[in-house]
């Protein structure tokens, strides 16, 4: 098993690897099941749910992580190089961004964190139960984009509305959460017992990813995507007036998503921004792939949900596109 998997595995949501079959209930729908208690006073933008039947929540996280990983790989499949417009790389950038975006969502859910839109139906269910437990006190919980973080040691799902930055999109907010979670993982790996070269390599690679995402506002990937989509920067659209010679290598760099995450290096200087973008996205997708394969091999209750979802998709793709294949 690759070194990276050995160190990231400890941060899985406890029990998610044991989910078998094909879970179909999303986290949003899970709120309506009321399989939780509310002992702490709710607030307008945050609440805590004590989970009484963990398996239902695990299935919801498994369902959402599966669909996000599948979306990532399906989007990646759509990236092609034009034979008659070889300098055309605009849609390459856009599609690669979305593949990494979905992969980041999946990674978060693998580790017990979900960035989820909670609408009035979900909020209403929480409020009704909070009222029954005497934890509402006339508070109205706001709908919106929430970070839902499960803490295994307390069996509590902590939900807090993502208001940073207030004017930011759901993409920007997700990238902030993703960087924070990955930074925590890197620090926890380093602070764990023992010191080894392997541990340092994994922690450093994750730290390298966090650095690339941005230190103040971690939405650099979204920023590059926006410059490409709306302002037609970088010379990736016809007539390619600002196209750089190294752009010809971008498609080759993406193919490394099938490699060990530790083998993917991110360009550190500012003179090749799209190379840095490509390598950062590729590393995120590679981490997702690595976690899917490792998790699918550690289910003792039956056939892993990955094998009926993400890996089933990969096998279907492989039948018609063998070069997409990775060892699963």
C-alpha positions in Angstrom: 0.0 0.0 0.0 1.4 3.4 -0.9 2.9 5.5 1.9 0.4 8.3 1.5 -2.6 6.0 2.3 -0.9 4.7 5.5 -0.9 8.2 7.0 -4.2 9.6 5.7 -6.3 6.6 6.7 -6.3 7.7 10.4 -8.4 10.7 9.4 -11.3 8.8 7.8 -14.7 9.4 9.3 -14.8 6.5 11.8 -16.7 3.5 10.2 -17.2 5.0 6.7 -14.9 2.2 5.2 -17.4 -0.4 6.5 -20.3 0.9 4.5 -21.3 -1.6 1.9 -23.9 -1.7 -0.9 -25.2 1.4 -2.6 -26.3 4.1 -0.1 -28.7 6.5 -1.7 -29.7 8.9 1.0 -27.8 12.2 0.8 -26.8 14.2 3.9 -29.6 16.8 3.2 -32.2 14.0 3.3 -30.6 12.5 6.4 -31.7 15.6 8.4 -35.3 14.7 7.8 -34.8 11.2 9.4 -34.5 12.8 12.8 -32.0 10.1 13.9 -30.4 12.5 16.4 -31.0 14.4 19.6 -30.4 18.1 20.3 -29.2 18.8 23.8 -27.5 22.2 23.3 -29.2 25.5 22.7 -29.3 26.1 18.9 -28.2 29.4 17.4 -29.2 31.3 14.3 -26.2 30.1 12.4 -25.0 27.0 14.2 -26.3 23.9 16.0 -25.1 20.5 17.3 -26.7 17.2 16.7 -26.0 14.1 18.9 -26.2 11.2 16.6 -28.0 8.2 18.0 -27.8 5.8 15.0 -24.4 6.4 13.4 -24.9 4.0 10.5 -27.5 6.2 8.9 -25.2 9.2 9.0 -22.3 7.1 7.7 -24.4 6.0 4.7 -25.3 9.7 4.0 -21.6 10.7 4.0 -20.8 7.6 1.8 -23.5 8.5 -0.6 -22.3 12.1 -1.0 -18.6 11.2 -1.2 -19.4 8.6 -3.8 -21.3 10.9 -6.1 -18.6 13.6 -5.7 -15.8 11.2 -6.6 -17.7 9.9 -9.6 -18.3 13.5 -10.8 -14.6 14.2 -10.4 -13.6 11.2 -12.6 -16.3 11.7 -15.1 -15.3 15.3 -15.6 -11.7 14.2 -15.9 -12.7 11.8 -18.7 -14.1 14.8 -20.7 -10.8 16.5 -20.9 -9.5 16.1 -24.4 -6.8 17.7 -26.5 -8.0 19.3 -29.8 -6.1 18.0 -32.8 -7.1 21.0 -35.0 -6.7 23.6 -32.2 -3.6 22.3 -30.3 -3.2 25.6 -28.4 -6.7 25.6 -27.1 -6.6 24.9 -23.4 -9.4 27.0 -22.0 -11.8 24.1 -21.5 -9.0 22.0 -20.2 -8.5 24.5 -17.3 -12.2 24.8 -16.6 -12.9 21.0 -16.6 -9.8 20.3 -14.6 -10.9 22.8 -12.0 -14.3 21.1 -11.6 -12.7 17.7 -11.4 -10.5 18.9 -8.5 -13.5 20.8 -7.0 -15.6 17.6 -6.8 -12.5 15.6 -5.6 -12.0 18.1 -2.8 -15.7 17.7 -1.8 -15.2 13.9 -1.7 -12.0 14.1 0.4 -13.8 16.3 2.9 -16.6 13.8 3.3 -14.1 10.9 3.6 -12.8 12.7 6.6 -16.2 13.5 8.2 -16.7 17.1 6.9 -19.4 18.1 4.5 -20.0 21.5 2.9 -23.8 21.3 2.4 -26.6 23.6 1.4 -29.3 23.4 4.0 -32.7 24.7 2.8 -35.9 25.4 4.7 -37.0 21.8 4.8 -33.9 20.6 6.6 -33.8 23.6 8.9 -37.5 23.1 9.8 -36.8 19.5 10.8 -34.0 20.6 13.1 -36.0 23.4 14.6 -39.0 21.0 15.4 -36.7 18.6 17.1 -34.8 21.3 19.0 -38.2 22.6 20.3 -39.1 19.1 21.6 -35.7 18.9 23.4 -36.2 22.5 24.8 -33.2 23.8 22.8 -34.9 26.2 20.5 -36.2 29.1 22.6 -37.7 31.0 19.7 -34.5 31.0 17.7 -34.9 30.8 13.9 -32.0 28.9 12.3 -30.9 30.5 9.1 -30.8 28.4 5.9 -27.7 28.5 3.7 -24.3 26.9 3.1 -23.1 24.9 6.1 -20.0 23.1 7.3 -21.2 19.9 8.9 -18.3 18.2 10.9 -18.8 14.9 12.6 -16.7 14.3 15.8 -16.3 10.6 16.3 -15.2 10.9 20.0 -18.5 12.7 21.0 -20.8 11.4 18.2 -21.8 15.0 17.5 -22.4 16.6 14.1 -21.5 20.2 14.4 -23.1 22.4 11.8 -22.1 26.0 11.3 -23.0 28.4 8.5 -20.2 29.4 6.3 -20.2 33.2 6.3 -16.5 33.7 5.4 -16.0 35.6 3.3 -19.5 37.1 3.5 -19.5 38.0 -0.2 -17.8 34.7 -1.3 -19.4 32.0 -3.3 -20.0 28.4 -2.2 -16.8 27.5 -4.1 -14.7 30.0 -2.2 -16.1 28.8 1.1 -15.5 25.2 0.3 -11.9 25.8 -0.6 -11.4 27.6 2.7 -12.8 24.6 4.6 -10.8 22.2 2.5 -7.5 24.0 3.1 -8.2 24.2 6.8 -9.0 20.5 7.0 -5.9 19.5 5.0 -3.7 21.8 7.1 -5.1 20.1 10.3 -4.2 16.7 8.8 -0.7 17.8 8.0 -0.1 19.2 11.5 -1.6 16.1 13.1 0.6 13.8 11.1 3.7 15.7 12.2 2.7 15.9 15.8 1.9 12.2 16.1 4.1 9.7 17.9 7.4 8.9 16.3 9.3 10.6 13.6 10.1 9.1 10.2 11.0 10.2 6.7 7.7 8.8 5.4 5.7 10.9 7.9 7.6 14.0 7.0 7.1 13.4 3.3 3.3 13.0 3.6 2.9 16.0 5.9 5.1 18.1 3.6 3.2 17.1 0.5 -0.1 18.1 2.1 1.5 21.4 3.3 2.7 22.0 -0.2 -0.9 21.6 -1.4 -2.2 24.0 1.3 0.4 26.6 0.3 -0.7 26.4 -3.3 -4.3 27.0 -2.4 -3.4 30.3 -0.8 -2.7 31.4 2.8 -5.1 34.3 3.3 -8.1 33.3 1.1 -7.7 29.7 -0.1 -9.7 30.1 -3.4 -6.7 30.5 -5.8 -7.9 27.6 -8.0 -11.4 29.3 -8.3 -9.6 32.6 -9.1 -7.7 31.0 -12.0 -10.9 29.4 -13.2 -12.7 32.7 -13.1 -9.9 34.5 -15.0 -10.1 31.8 -17.6 -13.8 31.7 -18.0 -14.9 35.4 -17.7 -11.8 37.5 -18.5 -10.2 35.1 -21.1 -6.7 35.5 -19.5 -3.6 33.4 -20.0 -3.9 33.2 -23.8 -5.9 29.9 -23.7 -8.6 31.2 -26.0 -8.2 31.9 -29.7 -6.1 33.7 -31.0 -3.8 32.5 -28.1 -1.8 35.7 -28.2 -0.3 35.2 -24.7 0.0 31.4 -25.0 3.2 30.0 -23.3 5.3 27.3 -24.6 4.9 25.2 -21.4 1.1 25.0 -22.0 1.9 22.1 -24.4 2.9 19.9 -21.4 -0.3 20.6 -19.4 -2.2 17.5 -20.7 0.8 15.3 -19.8 0.9 16.7 -16.3 -2.8 15.8 -15.7 -2.1 12.1 -16.5 -0.2 11.9 -13.2 -3.5 11.8 -11.3 -3.1 8.0 -11.5 0.3 8.2 -9.7 1.1 8.2 -6.0 0.3 11.6 -4.6 3.9 11.9 -3.2 5.2 11.8 -6.8 3.3 14.9 -7.8 5.2 18.2 -7.4 3.7 21.6 -7.5 5.6 24.4 -9.4 6.5 26.8 -6.7 7.5 30.0 -8.6 5.1 32.5 -10.1 6.3 32.3 -13.7 4.2 29.2 -14.7 0.9 29.9 -13.1 -1.1 27.4 -15.2 1.5 24.7 -14.5 1.0 25.3 -10.8 -2.7 25.2 -11.3 -2.6 22.0 -13.2 -0.3 20.2 -10.7 -2.4 21.4 -7.7 -5.6 20.1 -9.3 -3.9 16.9 -10.3 -2.6 16.3 -6.7 -6.1 16.8 -5.3 -7.6 14.3 -7.7 -4.8 11.8 -7.0 -5.4 12.0 -3.3 -9.1 11.3 -3.9 -8.2 8.3 -6.1 -5.8 7.0 -3.5 -8.4 7.3 -0.7 -11.1 5.6 -2.8 -8.8 2.6 -3.6 -7.6 2.2 -0.1 -11.0 2.6 1.5 -12.6 0.1 -0.9 -10.2 -2.6 0.1 -11.0 -2.2 3.8 -14.7 -3.1 4.0 -15.3 -6.3 6.0 -19.2 -6.1 5.8 -19.6 -6.8 2.2 -18.9 -5.1 -1.1 -17.6 -1.5 -0.5 -19.9 1.3 -1.6 -16.9 2.5 -3.7 -17.0 -0.7 -5.8 -20.7 -0.2 -6.6 -20.2 3.5 -7.3 -16.9 5.2 -8.2 -14.9 2.1 -9.1 -17.9 0.7 -11.1 -17.8 3.9 -13.1 -14.0 3.6 -13.7 -14.4 0.0 -14.9 -17.1 1.1 -17.3 -14.8 3.8 -18.6 -11.9 1.4 -18.9 -13.9 -0.8 -21.3 -13.9 2.0 -23.9 -10.9 4.1 -22.8 -8.1 1.8 -21.5 -5.7 4.7 -21.1 -7.9 6.0 -18.3 -7.3 2.9 -16.2 -5.8 2.8 -12.8 -5.2 -0.1 -10.5 -8.4 -0.6 -8.5 
